[in-house]
Amino acid sequence: MWNRPDVDFIQSQDVPSQAVAEGDFGFAQGGRKRLLSRDAGTGAETSIHRLTGRHQGVLASSVDMFVVAGEGLLDGEPLRTGDYVYAKAGAALDLAASVRGLTLYCGFWGAPGFAAGNGSGEPPLRITTEREPWVPAGWSGEVELEVGAMSKVLRSDDEVFIYLAAMMPGWKSPLEEGHPVYEESFKIYGDVMMGPLGVIRTGGYFFRSPHVFHGPLYSRGGTMSFIRSDAAPTTEYRQPGPGATWDELSAHAYVD
């Protein structure tokens, strides 16, 4: 699952869209996806899927899904933008997109597959994230963050720690930071200056191995991201080097 090359960072809109063969997840009647990263050993992958029509089948691997845009029905119940779904391998799903279509950010825990069958009968976990409360971000340890960094934990177990992270407009963290966990992030909306790498915007994606330092961070317009890690994140901080301080970078990051 986590044995992937680092991706730091890409805009998913720039990734070519490809037709998905019949039998792959959710596309028995056709569909398209943008592949963001993949574990070559297990076949686990993260991708953006654009669905139309109705799709019924049994999952070959577990999957975390976040509804990026559109709406539809999952097992006859409404599925809307901002919803999170976790379905285990062997679960049978009945997924129908509305006439506007349905765009899903999908993190598969093994090689994707969606085939005919009865399934395990275990229903998926569904969370309407807009109903969940924001709490102050807890990944900074003893270092006090500037006010305005918040989170919502969606799933936490011995397999993964999944949460939404948000920062209000103008929020900043002037230090570089690294985490002792794998970190995979999709930018739902907004912008964040990722140190010398530049500004990641809506639709942006990264995958980082443990202890990869990044920053300083700054969001001019505010931001929210969907993040998966192999454990709850903690943070190590260090001062940025010459030419890479928050003041120097933020003065030029948004010129264009």
Secondary structure, 3 states (H helix, E strand, C coil): CCCCCCEEEEEHHHCCCEECCCCCCCCCCCCEEEEEEECCCCCCEEEEEEECCEEEEEECCCEEEEEEEEEEEECCEEEECCEEEEECCCCEEEEEEEEEEEEEEEEECCCCCEECCCCCCCCCEEEEHHHCCCEECCCCCCCCCCCCEEEEEEEECCCCEEEEEEECCCCEECCEEECCCCEEEEEEEEEEEEHHHCEEECCEEEEECCCCCECCEECCCCEEEEEEECCCCCCEEECCCCCCCHHHHHHHHCCC
